Structures are given as structure tokens and as C-alpha cells.
Amino acid sequence: MTPETTLDPRFSSENATPTPWSDARDQLRDAKSYQLTTIRADGRPHQTTIAGIWLDETFSFSTSEDEQKAHNLEAGNRNVIVTAGNSGWDGMDVILEGEAIDVTDTDRLGRLVDAYRTKYDDWFEFRLVDGRFNAPGATGAVLVYDVRPRKAFGFTKGDSFSQTRWRF
């Protein structure tokens, strides 16, 4: 995946250059927590902290069918924003806009279980049971989504600032 990359000079230091997509991809891969924004049926936003996985150039996350984010997605508005960043004045924030797509393929689900186990030291205890994503103690089914990216923004902070946009 090679997105179109542009620098927005309005929000960038004088000598800033566009941030490479590989840097944003690394941020999406390595972050441990993310902010996920979904849209409620009445149009109000809902944001929550989640764990997630960057696998095969795609961001993936899971949720119990009882949670607000699942209700929002199942109500029909699949537009989401995923943020990987920090609240500090240094580093980079990455904001990914896209569409949440149901993951039902058992091969992909199994690979995501393995990725969660590795990244989070099996803290969630996800398993693939009878072809379904499973978590001990989950109330209801565990749903898994891939976020199909449309565009992303990278905001670098520190001695210089830049805003890079990637379109897919």
C-alpha cells in the first residue's frame, strides 16, 4: 500500500518535509492503546480507548457485541477514526479514517489471535474457538473489525512540526 502523500504547509514548520508512510505505519503497529471514534445512531460521536493490531497493512480491533462501539457499527454507520498518539509535545500522532468491515475469515481471525497474544503478552486471552474469536468472561459474542483506510494524518511534534496527509 503506497498512499498519496502531501504536506500541509499551513500546519508545518518552514523547513518541514512530509512524514513517510512507513513512520505512520510503525506508529500504528507499535502503539499499545488507541482511541476509536464511532458514530451513534443519533449522529453523536462516541470515543473510547481500545487495543488493536496492525496486520497486513490493516488496523484491526475487537469488541463485545454488548459495547457501545459495536452497537454504533451494527446500526449501519461504519465510518471510524482510529488515533495512535500521545498527549506529549514530542513524537507523532497518527489519525486513520476509514470504514470498519466485519472479519469472519477464520484464517485472518486466527492470525489476529496470534498477533494479540504476541503484542499484549496474552493479556486478553483471545482464542479461536469453533471458528469464532473468543475471550474468557466476554458477555455475548466478540466481534472483530478491520478498518479499511481512506485517509490518514500524521502530526509530528517537537523541535519542528508537520502535518502530513496520506490518501489511499
C-alpha positions as CSV (number, residue, x, y, z in Angstrom):
1,M,0.0,0.0,0.0
2,T,1.6,3.2,-1.2
3,P,-0.7,6.2,-0.4
4,E,-0.5,9.6,-2.0
5,T,1.5,11.8,0.5
6,T,1.2,15.5,0.9
7,L,2.5,18.0,3.4
8,D,0.1,20.8,4.6
9,P,2.3,23.9,5.0
10,R,-0.3,25.7,7.0
11,F,0.3,23.4,9.9
12,S,4.0,22.7,9.3
13,S,7.3,24.3,10.3
14,E,9.0,26.3,7.5
15,N,11.5,23.6,6.5
16,A,9.3,20.5,7.3
17,T,9.1,17.6,4.9
18,P,6.3,15.1,4.6
19,T,6.5,12.2,7.0
20,P,7.0,8.8,5.3
21,W,4.0,6.5,5.4
22,S,6.4,3.9,6.9
23,D,6.7,6.0,10.0
24,A,3.0,6.3,10.5
25,R,2.6,2.5,9.8
26,D,5.2,1.9,12.6
27,Q,3.2,4.1,15.0
28,L,0.0,2.2,14.1
29,R,1.8,-1.2,14.6
30,D,3.7,-0.3,17.8
31,A,1.1,1.6,19.9
32,K,-0.4,-0.3,22.7
33,S,-3.6,1.8,23.1
34,Y,-5.7,3.7,20.6
35,Q,-8.6,6.0,20.6
36,L,-11.6,4.7,18.5
37,T,-14.3,7.1,17.4
38,T,-17.6,5.7,16.1
39,I,-20.9,7.4,15.4
40,R,-24.1,6.7,17.4
41,A,-27.4,6.2,15.6
42,D,-28.5,9.7,16.5
43,G,-25.3,11.2,15.0
44,R,-23.4,11.9,18.2
45,P,-19.8,10.7,18.3
46,H,-18.6,8.1,20.7
47,Q,-14.9,7.7,21.6
48,T,-13.2,5.0,23.7
49,T,-9.8,3.6,24.3
50,I,-9.1,0.2,22.7
51,A,-6.3,-2.3,22.0
52,G,-5.6,-3.1,18.4
53,I,-3.4,-4.8,15.8
54,W,-1.8,-3.6,12.6
55,L,-1.6,-6.7,10.4
56,D,-1.3,-6.9,6.6
57,E,-1.5,-3.1,6.1
58,T,-4.8,-3.1,8.0
59,F,-5.8,-1.9,11.5
60,S,-8.0,-4.4,13.4
61,F,-9.8,-4.3,16.7
62,S,-12.3,-6.4,18.7
63,T,-15.2,-5.6,20.9
64,S,-18.0,-7.4,22.7
65,E,-21.4,-7.2,20.9
66,D,-22.7,-5.5,24.1
67,E,-20.4,-2.5,23.9
68,Q,-21.5,0.9,22.5
69,K,-19.0,0.9,19.7
70,A,-20.5,-2.4,18.5
71,H,-24.0,-1.0,18.7
72,N,-22.9,2.0,16.7
73,L,-21.2,-0.1,14.0
74,E,-24.1,-2.5,13.7
75,A,-26.6,0.4,13.4
76,G,-25.1,0.9,10.0
77,N,-22.6,3.8,10.1
78,R,-19.3,2.0,9.6
79,N,-17.2,5.2,9.5
80,V,-14.5,5.3,12.2
81,I,-11.4,7.2,13.3
82,V,-8.5,5.5,14.9
83,T,-5.9,7.6,16.7
84,A,-2.4,6.4,17.8
85,G,-0.5,9.1,19.5
86,N,0.5,10.7,22.8
87,S,-0.5,13.7,24.8
88,G,3.0,15.0,24.9
89,W,4.6,17.8,22.9
90,D,7.1,15.4,21.1
91,G,6.6,12.5,18.8
92,M,3.9,11.8,16.3
93,D,0.1,11.4,16.4
94,V,-1.5,9.3,13.6
95,I,-5.2,9.6,12.8
96,L,-6.6,7.0,10.5
97,E,-10.0,7.5,8.9
98,G,-11.8,4.5,7.3
99,E,-14.6,2.0,7.3
100,A,-15.0,-0.8,9.8
101,I,-15.5,-4.2,8.0
102,D,-16.6,-7.4,9.8
103,V,-13.8,-10.0,10.0
104,T,-15.2,-13.5,9.7
105,D,-12.5,-15.4,7.8
106,T,-11.1,-18.0,10.2
107,D,-7.6,-17.7,8.8
108,R,-7.5,-14.0,9.5
109,L,-9.2,-14.4,12.9
110,G,-6.5,-17.0,13.9
111,R,-3.7,-14.7,12.8
112,L,-5.3,-11.8,14.8
113,V,-5.5,-14.1,17.9
114,D,-1.8,-14.8,17.5
115,A,-1.0,-11.2,16.9
116,Y,-2.9,-10.1,20.1
117,R,-1.2,-12.8,22.1
118,T,2.2,-11.7,21.0
119,K,1.7,-7.9,21.2
120,Y,-0.1,-7.9,24.6
121,D,1.6,-10.9,26.2
122,D,-1.7,-12.8,26.1
123,W,-3.3,-10.4,28.5
124,F,-6.7,-10.6,26.8
125,E,-6.5,-14.5,26.4
126,F,-8.2,-14.4,23.0
127,R,-8.6,-17.7,21.4
128,L,-10.2,-19.1,18.2
129,V,-12.9,-21.5,19.2
130,D,-15.1,-23.2,16.6
131,G,-14.0,-20.6,14.1
132,R,-15.0,-17.7,16.3
133,F,-13.0,-15.1,18.2
134,N,-13.4,-15.8,21.9
135,A,-12.4,-14.1,25.1
136,P,-12.9,-15.5,28.6
137,G,-15.6,-13.6,30.5
138,A,-16.9,-11.8,27.4
139,T,-20.6,-11.1,27.6
140,G,-22.0,-12.0,24.2
141,A,-20.1,-12.6,21.0
142,V,-16.7,-11.0,20.4
143,L,-16.8,-9.1,17.1
144,V,-13.7,-8.3,15.1
145,Y,-13.3,-5.5,12.6
146,D,-10.7,-4.4,10.0
147,V,-10.5,-0.7,9.3
148,R,-10.3,-0.1,5.5
149,P,-8.3,3.1,5.4
150,R,-9.4,6.1,3.2
151,K,-7.0,8.7,4.5
152,A,-4.7,9.3,7.4
153,F,-3.0,12.3,9.0
154,G,0.4,12.4,10.8
155,F,1.2,15.3,13.2
156,T,4.8,15.4,14.2
157,K,5.6,17.5,17.2
158,G,8.9,18.6,18.8
159,D,11.6,21.0,17.5
160,S,9.6,21.3,14.3
161,F,6.0,20.5,13.4
162,S,4.4,19.0,10.4
163,Q,1.1,17.7,9.2
164,T,1.2,15.0,6.5
165,R,-1.9,13.6,4.8
166,W,-2.0,10.1,3.2
167,R,-4.8,9.2,0.8
168,F,-5.4,5.6,-0.1
